[in-house]
Amino acid sequence: MILGIQIAQQVKEYLKHGVIQNAVNVPSVSHEEYLVLQPFIVLAERLGAFLAQTSEGTIEEISVRYSGHIAEGKTELIRNAAIKGILNQGLEEEVNLVNAAAIAASRGLRVHEASQPKSSRGESVISIFLKTSQEEHFVKGTVLHGNMPRLLHVDGIDVEAPLERDLIYMRNRDVPGVIGRVGTILGEHQINIANFSLGRPTEGSSAEASGTPREAVAVVHVDGQVPETVLAVLRKVPAVQRAKAIRLF
């Protein structure tokens, strides 16, 4: 949990006698409260970083929603972690857990929050919506086994994948042969696949009813950073519509 260690070290700078005190946009948080929040702070930052790296255009709006027991507590640090994850992908100015909301406001970004204490999945889920000048994207995630951030959903498609280290994010037409071709290309470039997660719309979607191939999502966890030259080869596969390298540390 490299990112978790970094966040803990960062927040420690603001801890005095076990609490965060007198920070703008961040309420006082005890050490015990922080221990509960910390896995979700990591999750929110990684979801935000994932969104920012998969999106095109200038950021205009960020919405964060909490469901489950995490929605009943202090969520400002989680919100700031999501903003931090998004903004640190494109700004030279360092964004941290304390100044994230202020930097977003200074840049005219709209930031919204919503809470739903009850969760249909019986767990705490963080959802983040990102609107840019070109597109909109939406992700959901949760924490498994106490400290494992997990992606659950991307743009209307359920896909479960670990949120850590190096990933390839793809959007493709749901047709035979895509998985095999992707695996072959990565193997030819000596890129080892650690995990291959797939998702597609539920049965009976509008695309399926019209007879056109559904759009699917693939999140490929790999050992090491993926060069742009390899992504360019992946994008040449006829069914692949988007392929991006994501780094989450």
HUFENGI-V932419 format. One record per residue. RES is the residue in three letters. PSI is psi in degrees with one decimal (999 if undefined). OMEGA is omega as a letter, one per 30 degrees, with the letter a starting at -180 (none if undefined). Layout:
BEGIN
res:psi:omega
RES:PSI:OMEGA
RES:PSI:OMEGA
END
This chain:
BEGIN
res:psi:omega
MET:65.1:a
ILE:-46.1:a
LEU:-38.0:l
GLY:-40.2:l
ILE:-42.8:l
GLN:-43.1:l
ILE:-43.5:l
ALA:-40.6:l
GLN:-39.6:l
GLN:-47.6:a
VAL:-30.6:a
LYS:-30.1:l
GLU:-24.5:a
TYR:-0.2:a
LEU:128.5:l
LYS:117.4:a
HIS:35.8:l
GLY:5.7:l
VAL:156.1:l
ILE:126.3:a
GLN:142.1:l
ASN:32.6:l
ALA:135.9:a
VAL:134.5:l
ASN:7.1:l
VAL:123.7:a
PRO:166.2:l
SER:131.7:a
VAL:125.1:l
SER:166.1:l
HIS:-40.6:l
GLU:-41.7:l
GLU:-38.6:a
TYR:-37.7:l
LEU:-35.5:l
VAL:-40.7:a
LEU:-29.5:a
GLN:-46.0:l
PRO:-31.6:a
PHE:-25.8:l
ILE:-44.9:l
VAL:-47.0:l
LEU:-48.7:a
ALA:-41.5:l
GLU:-40.8:a
ARG:-37.2:l
LEU:-43.5:l
GLY:-44.0:l
ALA:-38.3:l
PHE:-47.8:a
LEU:-46.5:a
ALA:-37.0:a
GLN:-17.1:l
THR:-6.8:a
SER:154.5:l
GLU:149.8:l
GLY:175.6:a
THR:132.5:a
ILE:133.1:l
GLU:-36.3:a
GLU:140.4:l
ILE:129.3:l
SER:133.0:a
VAL:131.0:l
ARG:139.6:a
TYR:137.8:l
SER:154.5:a
GLY:-166.4:a
HIS:-26.7:a
ILE:-23.6:a
ALA:-15.2:a
GLU:-7.2:a
GLY:-161.5:l
LYS:119.6:a
THR:1.7:a
GLU:-39.1:l
LEU:-34.4:l
ILE:-45.2:l
ARG:-47.3:a
ASN:-33.2:l
ALA:-40.1:l
ALA:-45.2:l
ILE:-44.9:l
LYS:-46.8:l
GLY:-37.2:l
ILE:-51.2:a
LEU:-31.5:a
ASN:-6.4:l
GLN:-16.7:a
GLY:-4.7:a
LEU:143.4:l
GLU:-31.5:l
GLU:130.3:a
GLU:127.9:l
VAL:131.9:l
ASN:-177.9:a
LEU:-20.7:a
VAL:-36.9:a
ASN:0.3:a
ALA:-49.0:a
ALA:-38.5:a
ALA:-40.5:l
ILE:-41.5:l
ALA:-44.9:l
ALA:-40.6:a
SER:-22.2:l
ARG:6.0:l
GLY:18.2:l
LEU:138.1:l
ARG:125.7:a
VAL:126.1:a
HIS:151.9:l
GLU:149.8:l
ALA:151.6:a
SER:143.0:l
GLN:94.6:a
PRO:-35.1:a
LYS:139.4:l
SER:132.1:a
SER:-24.6:l
ARG:-6.6:a
GLY:21.3:a
GLU:168.0:l
SER:129.2:a
VAL:136.3:l
ILE:129.8:l
SER:136.2:l
ILE:129.6:l
PHE:132.5:l
LEU:125.0:l
LYS:129.3:l
THR:-178.6:l
SER:-13.6:a
GLN:-27.0:a
GLU:175.2:l
GLU:140.5:l
HIS:155.3:a
PHE:130.0:l
VAL:156.5:l
LYS:149.6:l
GLY:166.0:l
THR:178.1:l
VAL:125.1:l
LEU:145.9:l
HIS:31.2:l
GLY:-28.4:a
ASN:17.7:a
MET:104.3:l
PRO:134.8:a
ARG:131.2:l
LEU:135.8:a
LEU:-25.0:a
HIS:137.7:l
VAL:118.3:l
ASP:50.8:l
GLY:1.5:a
ILE:126.0:l
ASP:126.4:l
VAL:125.0:a
GLU:122.2:a
ALA:149.5:l
PRO:145.6:l
LEU:84.1:a
GLU:149.6:l
ARG:-129.6:a
ASP:130.1:a
LEU:155.8:l
ILE:125.7:l
TYR:127.3:a
MET:144.5:l
ARG:129.9:a
ASN:161.3:l
ARG:138.1:a
ASP:79.1:a
VAL:158.2:a
PRO:148.8:l
GLY:-12.2:a
VAL:-47.1:a
ILE:-46.3:a
GLY:-42.1:a
ARG:-42.4:l
VAL:-45.7:l
GLY:-40.7:l
THR:-45.1:a
ILE:-45.9:a
LEU:-39.9:l
GLY:-40.2:l
GLU:-25.3:l
HIS:18.3:l
GLN:35.9:l
ILE:117.5:a
ASN:132.6:l
ILE:121.9:l
ALA:-32.7:a
ASN:137.6:a
PHE:107.3:a
SER:133.8:a
LEU:148.6:l
GLY:148.2:l
ARG:161.4:a
PRO:157.6:l
THR:160.8:l
GLU:143.2:l
GLY:14.0:l
SER:165.1:a
SER:-37.3:l
ALA:-43.0:l
GLU:-40.4:a
ALA:-30.5:a
SER:-8.4:l
GLY:-0.2:l
THR:150.9:l
PRO:139.6:l
ARG:157.1:l
GLU:131.9:a
ALA:164.1:l
VAL:138.3:l
ALA:133.5:l
VAL:111.4:a
VAL:114.8:l
HIS:121.3:a
VAL:162.0:l
ASP:90.6:l
GLY:162.3:a
GLN:142.1:a
VAL:120.1:l
PRO:153.7:l
GLU:-30.4:l
THR:-35.7:l
VAL:-40.5:l
LEU:-37.6:l
ALA:-37.4:l
VAL:-42.5:l
LEU:-39.3:a
ARG:-16.9:l
LYS:-13.1:l
VAL:124.9:a
PRO:-35.7:a
ALA:-14.2:a
VAL:122.9:a
GLN:-27.6:a
ARG:136.6:l
ALA:123.1:a
LYS:145.7:l
ALA:133.6:a
ILE:134.6:l
ARG:127.1:a
LEU:103.3:l
PHE:999:none
END
